[in-house]
Amino acid sequence: MPVEPRHVAIIAPPTPGHFNPLQVLGGELVRLGHRVTMVHLGEAAALVDDPRIGFAAIDGRGGASLSAYHATLAAPTGPIGLPRMIRATAAMTALLLDRAPMVLARIGADAIIADAAEPAGPLIAARLERPLVGSVTGLPLLREPEVPPPFLGWRYRADGLGRFRNRGGYQVSGVLMRPIDRVLGERRRAWGIADAQPLVQVAQCPAGLDYPRDYLPASFRYGAPWRVAAPVPLDLPDDGRPLIFCSLGTLQGARRHLLATMAAACAAIGARAVIGHGGGLSAAEAAALPGDPLVRAFWPQEAVLRQCVAAVLHGGFNTVLDALAAGVPIVAVPIAFEQPGTAARLAWVGAGRVAPMRGLTQERLARSLAMVIREPGYRASARRLAAGMRAAGGAAVAAATISAALRDAGGAAATRASADSDDVRDDMRRSGSR
């Protein structure tokens, strides 16, 4: 059956960890005949480097700054950092709710992909009466009694104690997330609507990495990393030492002491660190790291990981998936967000070990690294996950799933997007976009 072209708007958190895989997914949708536009603050346009993907900026007047938001995300822990990060995220969600609908109506978007980590998307889809597709670039954010909240590093246990513990974790999560829930509740009441329900939810997460689930929505699809087809070739210097990839992602790369601990631990077991600091270190700081590591702001990490025997990561989901796709075992040093939950799942499936950041020393990290390298079960588990991801098909399969769901939804939304854009804009002007 021929595909009816759609203009798909993508709404997601404005960070590389979300924009990068969603661009790949968007590129596959373009290949299938659709038009794709990412929507956020104008500064986020710098995150879009695929010329096939459009970008539409929302009005950021009133002090909204993407650079300030990223700075807040870089310090997301502790009694001050965590509430501040949640308040900043709530403000970003409010900004999208108030200003993105006007932009989507103006550009004629007739379908919306909403990443699960940005809760504004389903409400915007309901406001505009557009078909909704859910994207999951990290762990599935689906609550179940026996599955711990994703921001906690708890192991899975299917018993009464586990359910009791998880219930408490979700209650604490609810308290912490009140600023975001308050914003969403205000808009639902003002607009007189509930969130749109997704036609389908596509995830990067492979089924083998998640905890067992009994209540997955029928619309949910596990998957594999959304990446370009061929990694960039790369020849690394060879001094005879095995290589270990070390990364704290883009937002956390300024943690010089932690990167130094990683480099020293690699040297302690006779390995050489390959460090990506995401632009967080100065040239002098990078040169001062111990153990003669190979250091860059950014590496083509898929190509690097193919040459490594292990990885030390903060648990950022994209880099974890890249390491597993290369069959590389991981030592996870989680910092915040979903990283503790990702690390716990790595340990649960046997593809890695967790080294808590609190009290981390060179010696402790070196012991964990030695174990994942020398004990074959860790690499075997990583390779088993790699095989599952290859079979899942990645972005091409996810895009085909989305395209089929939009086709089955019919052409009414596309017609409505063209016919009612003026009415939507007039209504939003009268109501002040609230």
C-alpha positions as CSV (number, residue, x, y, z in Angstrom):
1,M,0.0,0.0,0.0
2,P,1.5,3.4,-0.9
3,V,2.6,5.7,1.9
4,E,0.7,8.9,2.4
5,P,3.3,11.6,3.0
6,R,3.0,13.3,6.4
7,H,4.7,16.3,7.9
8,V,5.9,15.0,11.2
9,A,7.0,17.3,14.0
10,I,9.4,15.9,16.6
11,I,9.2,17.2,20.2
12,A,12.0,16.0,22.5
13,P,14.4,17.3,25.2
14,P,16.9,19.6,23.6
15,T,20.0,17.5,24.3
16,P,22.3,15.5,22.0
17,G,21.3,12.3,23.7
18,H,17.7,12.8,22.4
19,F,18.2,14.8,19.3
20,N,20.9,12.6,17.7
21,P,19.0,9.3,17.6
22,L,15.7,11.1,16.7
23,Q,17.5,12.7,13.7
24,V,18.4,9.2,12.5
25,L,14.8,8.1,13.0
26,G,13.6,11.2,11.2
27,G,16.0,10.5,8.3
28,E,14.5,7.1,7.8
29,L,11.0,8.7,7.8
30,V,12.2,11.1,5.1
31,R,13.5,8.1,3.1
32,L,10.0,6.7,3.3
33,G,8.6,9.9,1.8
34,H,7.6,11.9,4.9
35,R,8.7,15.4,5.9
36,V,10.3,15.8,9.3
37,T,10.8,19.0,11.4
38,M,12.3,19.2,14.9
39,V,10.7,21.9,17.1
40,H,12.3,23.7,20.0
41,L,14.2,26.9,21.1
42,G,16.2,28.4,18.3
43,E,19.5,27.5,20.0
44,A,18.6,23.8,19.5
45,A,19.0,24.2,15.8
46,A,22.7,23.7,16.3
47,L,21.9,20.1,17.4
48,V,20.4,19.3,14.0
49,D,23.1,18.4,11.5
50,D,21.1,16.2,9.0
51,P,20.2,18.5,6.1
52,R,17.1,16.3,5.4
53,I,15.6,17.3,8.8
54,G,13.9,20.7,9.2
55,F,13.9,22.8,12.3
56,A,11.2,25.3,13.5
57,A,12.0,27.6,16.4
58,I,9.5,28.4,19.2
59,D,9.5,31.9,20.7
60,G,12.1,32.0,23.4
61,R,11.4,35.5,24.7
62,G,11.1,35.8,28.4
63,G,14.5,34.6,29.4
64,A,14.5,31.0,28.1
65,S,18.1,30.0,27.4
66,L,19.2,26.6,26.2
67,S,22.7,27.1,27.4
68,A,21.5,27.9,30.9
69,Y,19.3,24.8,30.8
70,H,22.2,22.6,29.8
71,A,24.3,24.1,32.6
72,T,21.5,23.1,35.0
73,L,21.4,19.6,33.6
74,A,25.1,19.3,34.1
75,A,24.6,19.5,37.9
76,P,21.5,17.4,38.5
77,T,22.2,15.8,41.9
78,G,22.1,16.8,45.6
79,P,19.6,18.7,47.7
80,I,20.1,21.8,45.6
81,G,20.9,20.4,42.1
82,L,18.0,18.0,41.8
83,P,15.1,20.3,42.6
84,R,16.7,23.0,40.5
85,M,17.0,20.6,37.6
86,I,13.3,19.6,38.0
87,R,12.1,23.2,38.1
88,A,14.1,24.0,35.0
89,T,12.6,21.0,33.2
90,A,9.1,22.1,34.3
91,A,9.8,25.6,32.9
92,M,10.9,24.1,29.6
93,T,7.8,21.9,29.4
94,A,5.6,25.0,30.1
95,L,7.4,26.9,27.3
96,L,6.7,24.1,24.8
97,L,3.1,23.8,25.9
98,D,2.5,27.6,25.5
99,R,4.4,28.2,22.3
100,A,4.9,25.0,20.3
101,P,1.3,24.6,19.2
102,M,1.3,27.9,17.4
103,V,4.5,26.8,15.5
104,L,3.2,23.4,14.6
105,A,0.0,24.9,13.3
106,R,2.0,27.5,11.3
107,I,4.3,24.9,9.6
108,G,1.3,22.5,8.9
109,A,2.6,19.6,10.9
110,D,0.0,16.8,10.6
111,A,1.5,14.3,13.0
112,I,3.7,14.5,16.1
113,I,6.5,12.3,17.5
114,A,6.8,13.0,21.2
115,D,9.8,11.6,23.1
116,A,8.8,10.1,26.4
117,A,11.3,12.3,28.3
118,E,9.4,15.4,27.3
119,P,5.8,15.2,28.7
120,A,4.6,18.2,26.7
121,G,4.2,16.2,23.5
122,P,1.1,14.2,24.2
123,L,-0.8,17.2,25.4
124,I,0.2,19.3,22.4
125,A,-1.0,16.5,20.1
126,A,-4.3,16.5,21.9
127,R,-4.5,20.3,21.7
128,L,-4.0,20.2,17.9
129,E,-5.9,17.0,17.4
130,R,-2.9,15.4,15.6
131,P,-1.9,11.7,15.5
132,L,0.7,10.9,18.2
133,V,3.6,8.6,18.0
134,G,5.7,8.0,21.1
135,S,9.5,7.7,20.9
136,V,11.6,6.2,23.7
137,T,15.2,7.1,23.4
138,G,16.2,5.9,26.9
139,L,14.7,3.3,29.3
140,P,11.0,2.7,29.0
141,L,9.2,5.1,31.4
142,L,6.4,2.7,32.1
143,R,5.3,2.1,35.7
144,E,4.8,-1.5,36.8
145,P,4.6,-2.9,40.4
146,E,7.6,-5.2,40.0
147,V,9.8,-2.8,38.0
148,P,11.8,-0.2,39.9
149,P,11.6,3.5,38.9
150,P,14.2,4.0,36.2
151,F,16.1,6.7,38.1
152,L,16.9,4.2,40.9
153,G,19.6,1.6,40.7
154,W,17.5,-1.2,42.2
155,R,17.7,-4.8,41.0
156,Y,14.6,-6.5,39.8
157,R,12.8,-8.7,42.4
158,A,9.4,-10.1,41.8
159,D,8.2,-10.5,45.4
160,G,6.3,-8.6,48.0
161,L,9.3,-6.9,49.3
162,G,10.3,-5.7,45.8
163,R,6.8,-4.4,45.1
164,F,6.7,-2.6,48.5
165,R,10.1,-1.0,47.8
166,N,9.1,0.0,44.3
167,R,5.9,1.5,45.5
168,G,7.8,3.8,47.9
169,G,10.2,4.7,45.1
170,Y,7.3,5.8,42.8
171,Q,5.8,7.8,45.7
172,V,9.0,9.7,46.2
173,S,9.2,10.2,42.4
174,G,5.7,11.7,42.4
175,V,6.7,14.2,45.1
176,L,9.9,15.2,43.3
177,M,8.0,15.6,39.9
178,R,5.3,17.8,41.3
179,P,6.6,21.0,39.5
180,I,6.2,19.2,36.1
181,D,2.9,17.6,37.0
182,R,1.6,21.0,38.1
183,V,2.4,22.5,34.8
184,L,0.7,19.7,32.9
185,G,-2.4,19.8,35.1
186,E,-2.8,23.5,34.7
187,R,-2.8,23.2,30.9
188,R,-5.1,20.2,30.9
189,R,-7.7,22.2,32.9
190,A,-7.2,25.3,30.9
191,W,-7.6,23.5,27.6
192,G,-10.3,21.0,28.8
193,I,-8.4,18.0,27.4
194,A,-6.4,14.9,28.4
195,D,-3.2,13.7,26.8
196,A,-3.4,12.1,23.4
197,Q,-2.8,8.4,23.3
198,P,0.0,7.2,20.9
199,L,-0.7,5.1,17.9
200,V,2.5,3.3,18.5
201,Q,5.5,3.7,20.8
202,V,8.9,2.9,19.3
203,A,12.0,2.4,21.6
204,Q,15.7,2.2,21.1
205,C,15.9,-0.1,24.1
206,P,16.3,-3.8,23.2
207,A,14.0,-6.2,25.0
208,G,17.0,-8.0,26.4
209,L,18.2,-5.0,28.4
210,D,14.9,-4.2,30.2
211,Y,13.5,-5.9,33.3
212,P,10.7,-8.4,32.8
213,R,7.3,-6.7,32.2
214,D,3.8,-7.9,32.5
215,Y,1.8,-4.8,31.5
216,L,3.4,-3.5,28.3
217,P,0.9,-1.5,26.2
218,A,-0.1,-3.2,23.0
219,S,1.3,-0.2,21.2
220,F,4.9,-0.6,22.6
221,R,7.7,-1.9,20.4
222,Y,11.2,-2.6,21.7
223,G,14.0,-2.0,19.2
224,A,17.7,-1.3,18.7
225,P,19.9,1.8,18.5
226,W,18.9,4.4,16.0
227,R,22.2,5.0,14.2
228,V,23.5,5.6,10.7
229,A,24.2,2.5,8.7
230,A,28.0,2.5,8.7
231,P,30.4,3.8,11.4
232,V,33.2,6.1,10.5
233,P,36.5,4.1,9.9
234,L,39.1,4.9,12.5
235,D,42.7,3.6,13.2
236,L,43.8,4.2,16.7
237,P,47.4,4.2,17.8
238,D,48.6,0.8,18.9
239,D,51.2,0.6,21.7
240,G,50.4,-3.0,22.6
241,R,48.0,-2.1,25.5
242,P,44.3,-3.0,25.3
243,L,42.0,0.0,24.9
244,I,39.1,1.0,27.2
245,F,36.6,3.6,26.1
246,C,35.8,6.1,28.9
247,S,33.0,8.7,28.6
248,L,30.7,10.8,30.7
249,G,28.7,12.0,27.8
250,T,28.2,15.6,26.7
251,L,26.7,17.1,29.8
252,Q,28.9,15.6,32.4
253,G,32.3,15.7,30.6
254,A,33.7,18.5,32.8
255,R,34.1,16.1,35.8
256,R,37.9,16.2,35.5
257,H,38.5,14.2,38.7
258,L,36.2,11.4,37.6
259,L,37.8,11.2,34.2
260,A,41.3,11.1,35.8
261,T,40.2,8.2,38.0
262,M,39.0,6.3,35.0
263,A,42.3,7.0,33.1
264,A,44.4,5.9,36.2
265,A,42.3,2.7,36.7
266,C,42.9,1.7,33.0
267,A,46.6,2.3,33.4
268,A,46.6,0.3,36.7
269,I,45.5,-2.9,34.8
270,G,47.9,-2.4,31.9
271,A,45.3,-0.8,29.6
272,R,45.0,2.5,27.8
273,A,42.0,4.8,28.2
274,V,40.3,6.4,25.2
275,I,38.5,9.4,26.7
276,G,35.8,11.5,25.2
277,H,35.1,14.5,27.4
278,G,32.4,16.2,25.3
279,G,34.2,19.5,25.3
280,G,34.2,19.6,29.1
281,L,38.0,19.8,29.5
282,S,40.5,22.3,28.5
283,A,43.6,21.3,26.5
284,A,45.7,21.5,29.6
285,E,43.3,19.4,31.7
286,A,43.2,16.8,28.9
287,A,47.0,16.7,28.7
288,A,47.3,16.2,32.5
289,L,45.2,13.0,32.7
290,P,47.2,10.1,33.9
291,G,48.2,7.0,32.0
292,D,48.9,8.5,28.6
293,P,45.3,8.2,27.5
294,L,44.0,9.1,24.0
295,V,41.8,12.1,24.5
296,R,39.4,14.0,22.3
297,A,36.3,16.0,23.0
298,F,34.3,13.7,20.7
299,W,35.2,10.3,19.1
300,P,33.2,8.3,16.5
301,Q,32.4,6.1,19.4
302,E,30.9,3.2,17.4
303,A,34.2,2.9,15.6
304,V,36.3,3.3,18.7
305,L,34.2,0.7,20.7
306,R,34.9,-1.9,18.0
307,Q,38.6,-1.7,19.0
308,C,38.1,-1.8,22.8
309,V,38.0,-4.6,25.3
310,A,35.7,-2.7,27.8
311,A,34.1,0.6,28.5
312,V,33.7,2.8,31.5
313,L,30.6,4.9,31.1
314,H,28.2,7.0,33.3
315,G,25.3,5.0,32.0
316,G,24.1,7.4,29.3
317,F,21.7,5.3,27.2
318,N,23.1,6.0,23.8
319,T,26.7,5.2,24.7
320,V,25.6,2.1,26.6
321,L,23.8,0.9,23.5
322,D,26.8,1.5,21.3
323,A,29.0,-0.4,23.6
324,L,26.6,-3.4,23.7
325,A,26.2,-3.3,20.0
326,A,30.0,-3.7,19.7
327,G,29.8,-6.6,22.2
328,V,31.8,-4.7,24.7
329,P,31.3,-5.2,28.5
330,I,30.7,-2.1,30.6
331,V,31.6,-0.8,34.0
332,A,28.9,1.8,34.8
333,V,29.5,4.8,37.1
334,P,26.0,6.3,37.2
335,I,25.5,10.0,38.0
336,A,21.9,11.0,37.5
337,F,18.7,10.7,35.4
338,E,18.1,7.1,34.2
339,Q,21.7,6.2,34.6
340,P,21.3,4.2,37.8
341,G,18.5,2.2,36.3
342,T,20.5,1.5,33.2
343,A,23.5,0.4,35.2
344,A,21.3,-1.9,37.3
345,R,20.0,-3.5,34.2
346,L,23.5,-4.0,32.8
347,A,24.4,-5.9,36.0
348,W,21.2,-7.8,36.0
349,V,21.7,-9.2,32.4
350,G,25.4,-9.8,33.2
351,A,26.9,-7.4,30.6
352,G,28.6,-5.2,33.1
353,R,29.3,-4.1,36.7
354,V,28.2,-1.1,38.6
355,A,30.9,1.1,40.4
356,P,29.0,3.7,42.5
357,M,30.4,7.2,42.1
358,R,30.3,7.8,45.8
359,G,33.5,6.6,47.3
360,L,34.9,5.6,43.9
361,T,38.7,5.1,43.8
362,Q,41.2,4.1,41.2
363,E,41.6,0.8,43.0
364,R,37.9,-0.1,43.1
365,L,37.4,0.9,39.5
366,A,40.4,-1.1,38.4
367,R,39.1,-4.2,40.2
368,S,35.8,-3.9,38.4
369,L,37.5,-3.4,35.0
370,A,39.7,-6.4,35.5
371,M,36.6,-8.6,36.3
372,V,34.6,-7.6,33.2
373,I,37.7,-8.1,31.0
374,R,38.9,-11.4,32.4
375,E,35.6,-13.2,33.2
376,P,34.2,-14.3,29.8
377,G,30.5,-14.2,30.9
378,Y,30.4,-10.4,30.7
379,R,31.5,-10.3,27.1
380,A,29.3,-13.2,26.3
381,S,26.3,-11.3,27.7
382,A,27.2,-8.2,25.8
383,R,27.5,-10.2,22.5
384,R,24.1,-11.8,23.2
385,L,22.5,-8.4,23.4
386,A,24.4,-7.3,20.3
387,A,22.9,-10.2,18.4
388,G,19.4,-9.2,19.6
389,M,19.9,-5.6,18.5
390,R,21.1,-6.7,15.0
391,A,17.9,-8.8,14.7
392,A,15.7,-5.9,15.8
393,G,16.6,-3.7,12.9
394,G,17.1,-0.2,14.4
395,A,15.8,3.0,13.0
396,A,14.7,1.6,9.6
397,V,12.3,-0.8,11.4
398,A,11.1,1.9,13.8
399,A,10.4,4.3,10.9
400,A,8.5,1.6,9.0
401,T,6.4,0.9,12.1
402,I,5.6,4.6,12.5
403,S,4.8,5.0,8.8
404,A,2.4,2.1,8.9
405,A,0.7,3.5,12.0
406,L,0.2,6.9,10.4
407,R,-1.1,5.3,7.3
408,D,-3.6,3.2,9.2
409,A,-4.7,6.4,11.1
410,G,-6.1,7.7,7.8
411,G,-5.9,11.0,6.1
412,A,-8.3,13.0,8.2
413,A,-5.5,14.6,10.3
414,A,-3.6,15.7,7.2
415,T,-6.6,17.4,5.8
416,R,-7.4,19.0,9.2
417,A,-3.9,20.3,9.6
418,S,-4.2,22.3,6.4
419,A,-7.8,23.4,7.0
420,D,-7.7,24.5,10.6
421,S,-4.3,26.1,11.1
422,D,-5.8,29.6,10.9
423,D,-8.5,28.6,13.5
424,V,-5.9,27.2,15.8
425,R,-3.7,30.3,15.6
426,D,-6.7,32.6,16.3
427,D,-7.9,30.5,19.2
428,M,-4.4,30.5,20.7
429,R,-4.1,34.3,20.3
430,R,-7.4,34.8,22.1
431,S,-6.4,32.5,24.9
432,G,-2.8,33.6,25.2
433,S,-1.7,30.1,24.2
434,R,-3.0,28.7,27.5
